[in-house]
Amino acid sequence: MIYPCGCEIEFDPASGVLRSVAKCGKHQPRDPATLDAAYYAEFGLIKDGRPVPSNHVAEMTDALGPFDPPRHNATALEIGCGVSPYVRDIQRAGWHYTGLDVSPWAAQWVSSAYGVVVTCGLWETWQPPAPVGMILAAHSLEHMADAPDALAKMADTLAPGGVLYLLVPDDSDPANPDHLWFFTQDTLRKAVEASGLVVERSAMRRIVKHENFLYVKARKL
């Protein structure tokens, strides 16, 4: 399907998920490695270099419940952490927080702001040093070159009994310049299950005007 602007999307034949094939000249994605203070201040996540209180944790808790405490492996990994509003709540649930982000600025900021280990890298090419007990991927999966493959890697990285918390926008805005994959509740659930995880809870919330947010909590048995 080609939109009037020139953006082209299609259903991925392997997963059935709607994906971007080509972006028009108007809707070119930003390079996530270049995102810095100005970008995160624009979205109201920081001000004068400091975290700004947000509703992100409350929204996720409303959709999926509070973060589970660790079962065996207590390491949590946030993929695409940006200037994460989730760090303290993950720690309060008993986890050892670690992060990953492709932006050097964001990785350094989170590390300095919260005193945690954050690696600068791209999920698709980064090699996790060890299994983890929890993965959080909030607004990151839709940006990845191959979302089903990225989900499979998340499943492989989880230790037995580990839990995945996932947040993505739905397919209401398929011309979004920064998004490469567009999910429905059904296609997201199927993609998570195809990775080998068991979905424990899913929800949809209207957080912003132009799209719904999809939430999934899944477990590796």
N, C-alpha and C positions, 0 to 999 in steps of 0.2 A: 504494500500500500504506500502510495506517495502522497504526502500532504501538499496543500497549495503552496506552502513555503518552500518545498523541495525536500524536506526530511522524508526518509524512506524507512519503513519498519516492516517486519515480517514475523511469522511464528517460527521459532526455532524448531526444526523438524524432529530433533532428538528429544527435547524436553517439553515442547508445546508452549513455551513461554514466549511472550512477545519481546522482540529485541530490535534494537536499532541497526539498520544496515548502512545508512549514510546520513550525515547531517548536512543541512543546507548551509549556505554562507552566513546566514543570520544566526543560526543556532550551533555555533562551534563551541565545543566543551573547553572549560578552563583546564590548564595543567594543574592537577592537584598538588604536585610537588612545589608549586609556587605560592600556595595559599599561606597567608601570614596574618598579622594582627588586624589589618584593615578588613580582611574578609570575615574574620570571626566577630569583629566589632559590628560589622554590617548586619549580622544575624543576631545581635544582642547577647552573645555568649560571653564576651569580655568587655570591659571598659577601663581605660587607663591601665591596661595590662593586667587587670585583676578579674577573677571569675565574677559573673553576674548571676544572682539566683535565677533559676529557671524552673519551668514546669515539667521538664523532660522526665525526671525520675518519677514524679507523681503520675504522669501519663502512662509510663511503662508499668508502674505498679497497679494502676487501675485496669490495664489490659491483661497483665500476666501474673499479677501478685508480686510480693516482694522477692528479691533475689534469694534463692535457696542457700542455705549454709553448705559448706563443703561436706562431701561424703568421705572420700579418701584422699584424693589429690586436691590440694588447697590453692593451686595456682590458677588465677583467672587471667585471661587474655582478651583485651579489647582490640578488635581489628578496625582500623580506620578511626582511631580515637579522637582525632582533631584536638579540640580543647575540652575534653570529656567532662560533662556534668555528672558522670556516674561514679567517679573514682571513690569518693568517700562512702557512698552507699554500698558499693561492692566490698570495700574494706570492712565496713560495719557489719556486713553479713558474715565476716570471718575469712574472707579471701585475701590472698597475697596478689595484689594487682600488678599486672604488667600490660604494656600497651604497644601498639604498632601503628605507625602512620607514615605515609609516603612524604609528607611535608617535613623537612628538617626543622622549620620554625615551630610547628605544632608539637613535634616530638620533644624538642628542647623545652618548650613552654610547660607541657604537662609534667615532664620530669622535674623541672625546677619548682613549679607551683605546688606539687603534691609530694615530692621526695620519693618518686617511684621510678622504676626502670621502664623506659620507653625506647623501643628500637625504631630507627628510621628505615623503612623498607616498604616494598610492595608485596602484598599478601601472595599474589600469584607466583612470585619468584623467591620469596623469603623462605628459609628452611627453619621451622620451629626446632629448638634444641631438645625439647622433651615434650611428652604429652601434657595436657592441661586438664583441669577439672571443670573449667567453665570457659565458654567463649561468648562474648557480646559483640555483635556486629550491628550497629545502629546507623542506618543511612550510609552503608558502604557497599553492600552487595550489588545494588543497582548500578554502581559505577564500574564494576569489574568487567574485564574483557570477556570472560567466560563464567557467568554466574553459576551454572550447574557444576562446573569443574571446581570453582571456588568453594561451593558447599561441600563437595566430596572431600576436599582437602580439610575443611573444618571438621568433618566427621572423623577423618583419619587422625586428626590432631587431638581430639578429645580422648581422655582416658575412659576405660569402662565405667559406666555410671555417670559420666560427665554430662553437663547440660549446656545447651545452646540457647541464647536469647537473641532473637532476630527482629529487626525493625526495618521495613522498606516502605516506600510509597507505592500506591497501586498504579493502575494503568490509565488513570484519568488524564494524565498530561504527557502523552507519548512524544511530544515535540520538545520536551525539556532538554536543553543542550547538554547538561551534565550527566544525564541518565542513559544507560545503554540497555537496560533490561526493565521490563514493565510487567508487574505481576497482578494477578487476582488472588483472592483468598484460596481458591481452588488450585491454581497453578503453583502458588508458593508452597502450599501444603504438599502437593505431589512432588515438587522438586526437593523438599526437605526429606520426604520419605524415600525418594530415589537415592539419596545420599547414604541411606542406611540408618537414619535416626528415626525415633518414634516420637511423633508429635503429641505432647501432653496438653497443650492449650494453644488456642489461636483466637485472635480478635481483630476487629477493624474499628478504627476510630476516625472521626472527622476532626482533625486537629487544625488544618489550614483550609482555606476556601477552595483551592484548585485541585486538591487530591485527597484521597483517604490514606491513612497510615495502616499498614498491616503488621501485626505482631504475632510472633510464634515462639513458643517454648518447646524445645525438643530434647530428647534424652538418647544417649548411647547406651544400649543394654550390654 
